[in-house]
Amino acid sequence: MIMEDKWFTLKDGRKALLRNPKEEDIEGVLEYLRVSASETEFILRYPEECGKYTYEGEKKIFEEWNSSEYDFALVCLVDGKVAGNCQIRFNRNLKTKHRASIGIALTKEYWGLGIGTQMFEAMIEIAKSKPEVTQIELEFIEGNGRARALYEKMGFRIVAVHPNFIRLKNGKLLNEYLMVKEL
Ligand SMILES: CC(C)(COP(=O)(O)OP(=O)(O)OC[C@H]1O[C@@H](n2cnc3c(N)ncnc32)[C@H](O)[C@@H]1OP(=O)(O)O)[C@@H](O)C(=O)NCCC(=O)NCCS
């Protein structure tokens, strides 16, 4: 699914662009995937696990996201650099097509500037354009207060906990929380 490009102003006054991912973003997205994995324990990959992401793989995924009615993805560009991306995925099966799920991450230099809020507003608008979708879902890892604050601000509430969802290299186990927003 695609949307019109959207410009907005960051909290620090810079202009940022939200749009569907294009081939020219691939190198920036590959870099963002590596960097973000090294900056937070709250996403599900370590930097050395990013080797599976390739130029050709991303190209195919971008084409799928932009052409499918079940996927909607955005990148945010600041001064031409990829700050992060988000996706909302709509279920295909009859019994689950009332539900959609969201993923989002930015590199650290762009946290707290309002990008997450803008991404959520765009994803929620797309979800609301599909009458069959009545519920959006997402997860966050225990301790990720910034993500939780954003999700609560956007109307999500915790409905379940998945114990010991990830184990860090130091052996520390962390729970995952499931949040839901009814539309
Ligand atoms: C979580 C994340 C997507 C949030 O996006 P963001 O652009 O930083 O969020 P925003 O700037 O729009 O802030 C949203 C809200 O978070 C809250 N917030 C801001 N800074 C915060 C902080 N330091 N601690 C807790 N909450 C904070 C505020 O309530 C803010 O709302 P406001 O702008 O109305 O005051 C982003 O920080 C990120 O990518 N983190 C690393 C990857 C990650 O954790 N992804 C989510 C995996 S579940």
The ligand as an SDF file (V2000), in Angstrom:
LIG
                    3D

 48 50  0  0  0  0  0  0  0  0999 V2000
   10.4270    3.5600   20.5010 C   0  0  0  0  0  0  0  0  0  0  0  0
   10.5960    4.5880   19.3770 C   0  0  0  0  0  0  0  0  0  0  0  0
   10.0380    4.0010   18.0900 C   0  0  0  0  0  0  0  0  0  0  0  0
    9.8000    5.8400   19.7500 C   0  0  0  0  0  0  0  0  0  0  0  0
    9.8510    6.7650   18.6810 O   0  0  0  0  0  0  0  0  0  0  0  0
   10.2600    8.2780   18.9460 P   0  0  0  0  0  0  0  0  0  0  0  0
   10.2830    8.9890   17.6540 O   0  0  0  0  0  0  0  0  0  0  0  0
   11.4660    8.3010   19.7740 O   0  0  0  0  0  0  0  0  0  0  0  0
    8.9660    8.7670   19.7720 O   0  0  0  0  0  0  0  0  0  0  0  0
    8.4160   10.2670   19.8590 P   0  0  0  0  0  0  0  0  0  0  0  0
    9.5430   11.2370   19.7820 O   0  0  0  0  0  0  0  0  0  0  0  0
    7.2970   10.4140   18.8810 O   0  0  0  0  0  0  0  0  0  0  0  0
    7.8710   10.2980   21.3570 O   0  0  0  0  0  0  0  0  0  0  0  0
    6.6700    9.6690   21.6940 C   0  0  0  0  0  0  0  0  0  0  0  0
    6.4180    9.8370   23.1850 C   0  0  0  0  0  0  0  0  0  0  0  0
    7.4090    9.1300   23.9280 O   0  0  0  0  0  0  0  0  0  0  0  0
    7.5220    9.7560   25.2010 C   0  0  0  0  0  0  0  0  0  0  0  0
    8.9470    9.9620   25.4500 N   0  0  0  0  0  0  0  0  0  0  0  0
    9.7860   10.8000   24.8400 C   0  0  0  0  0  0  0  0  0  0  0  0
   10.9950   10.6640   25.3710 N   0  0  0  0  0  0  0  0  0  0  0  0
   10.9030    9.7210   26.3220 C   0  0  0  0  0  0  0  0  0  0  0  0
   11.8270    9.1350   27.2250 C   0  0  0  0  0  0  0  0  0  0  0  0
   13.0900    9.5120   27.2640 N   0  0  0  0  0  0  0  0  0  0  0  0
   11.3760    8.1660   28.0620 N   0  0  0  0  0  0  0  0  0  0  0  0
   10.0970    7.7850   28.0450 C   0  0  0  0  0  0  0  0  0  0  0  0
    9.2070    8.3160   27.2050 N   0  0  0  0  0  0  0  0  0  0  0  0
    9.6010    9.2570   26.3640 C   0  0  0  0  0  0  0  0  0  0  0  0
    6.7500   11.0230   25.1720 C   0  0  0  0  0  0  0  0  0  0  0  0
    5.5090   10.7760   25.8390 O   0  0  0  0  0  0  0  0  0  0  0  0
    6.5120   11.2630   23.7220 C   0  0  0  0  0  0  0  0  0  0  0  0
    5.3240   11.9160   23.4880 O   0  0  0  0  0  0  0  0  0  0  0  0
    5.3240   13.5510   23.3470 P   0  0  0  0  0  0  0  0  0  0  0  0
    6.1950   13.8570   22.1910 O   0  0  0  0  0  0  0  0  0  0  0  0
    3.8970   13.8750   23.0830 O   0  0  0  0  0  0  0  0  0  0  0  0
    5.8520   14.0840   24.6110 O   0  0  0  0  0  0  0  0  0  0  0  0
   12.0820    4.9690   19.1750 C   0  0  0  0  0  0  0  0  0  0  0  0
   12.5440    5.5980   20.3240 O   0  0  0  0  0  0  0  0  0  0  0  0
   12.9710    3.7990   18.8020 C   0  0  0  0  0  0  0  0  0  0  0  0
   13.1010    3.4620   17.6440 O   0  0  0  0  0  0  0  0  0  0  0  0
   13.6150    3.1320   19.7820 N   0  0  0  0  0  0  0  0  0  0  0  0
   14.5350    2.0180   19.5070 C   0  0  0  0  0  0  0  0  0  0  0  0
   13.9050    0.8310   18.8390 C   0  0  0  0  0  0  0  0  0  0  0  0
   12.7010    0.3620   19.5890 C   0  0  0  0  0  0  0  0  0  0  0  0
   12.6810    0.2830   20.8050 O   0  0  0  0  0  0  0  0  0  0  0  0
   11.6540    0.0350   18.8170 N   0  0  0  0  0  0  0  0  0  0  0  0
   10.4160   -0.4500   19.3740 C   0  0  0  0  0  0  0  0  0  0  0  0
   10.5020   -1.8950   19.5590 C   0  0  0  0  0  0  0  0  0  0  0  0
    8.9980   -2.4820   20.3290 S   0  0  0  0  0  0  0  0  0  0  0  0
  1  2  1  0
  2  3  1  0
  2  4  1  0
  2 36  1  0
  4  5  1  0
  5  6  1  0
  6  7  2  0
  6  8  1  0
  6  9  1  0
  9 10  1  0
 10 11  2  0
 10 12  1  0
 10 13  1  0
 13 14  1  0
 14 15  1  0
 15 16  1  0
 15 30  1  0
 16 17  1  0
 17 18  1  0
 17 28  1  0
 18 19  1  0
 18 27  1  0
 19 20  2  0
 20 21  1  0
 21 22  1  0
 21 27  2  0
 22 23  1  0
 22 24  2  0
 24 25  1  0
 25 26  2  0
 26 27  1  0
 28 29  1  0
 28 30  1  0
 30 31  1  0
 31 32  1  0
 32 33  2  0
 32 34  1  0
 32 35  1  0
 36 37  1  0
 36 38  1  0
 38 39  2  0
 38 40  1  0
 40 41  1  0
 41 42  1  0
 42 43  1  0
 43 44  2  0
 43 45  1  0
 45 46  1  0
 46 47  1  0
 47 48  1  0
M  END
$$$$
